[in-house]
Structure formats: structure tokens, C-alpha cells
Amino acid sequence: MEQWVQRMIDSFSITPTGINIVEGIYGHDGDGFTGGPHDGRAMNFMSNNIIFGKDAFRVDIIAHWLAGHEPGNFGLFISVLNAGYQMYWTR
């Protein structure tokens, strides 16, 4: 995981993006394949979420939060701050 994080940070430093989009039109609960909380089966549901912005890391943090995760628990965001990237909330 840490190697992926480092590669993503390196890629972002070379090719910054203009706009970043995360779409969540349909959601899928369960383990991602067949198992889930509905009598042992997963279920698809429409969530109609689209998040976009100019700051890739902020868009990703909001997407994690909306998905029910605590963004501070992801090493990606800590690594980004340690790498010295200035995000909007650090200015």
C-alpha cells in the first residue's frame, strides 16, 4: 500500500490535474462480489453522488467521508502532508 501511495504522489507531482471527479451513481454493499448483509447477498443501490473540484486530495477526502470512512485513517493523506504538498486547509 505504501508503494502505491508513493507512486500516486510522484505521479501527481509531475502531472497535476485541472479538475478531479469522483462519481458514485450506483453503490454496492457487501464484500464487493457476492456476500452481503441482505440474507447473505449483496445489493446495488442508486446513490447519485458526484464530487468534483480542483484539489485532488480534498476531493478524495470528501469522497472517503461520504462513503463512511474516516479520512485520517488513510496513509495517503498523511503521506501527502509529509511530502510537503500545500492543500487548501493548510494555507
Secondary structure, DSSP 8 states (H G I E B T S, - for coil): -HHHHHHHHHHHHHS--S-EEEEEEEEE-SSSSS--TBTTB--EEEEEEEEEES-HHHHHHHHHHHTT--GGG-HHHHHHHHTT---GGG-
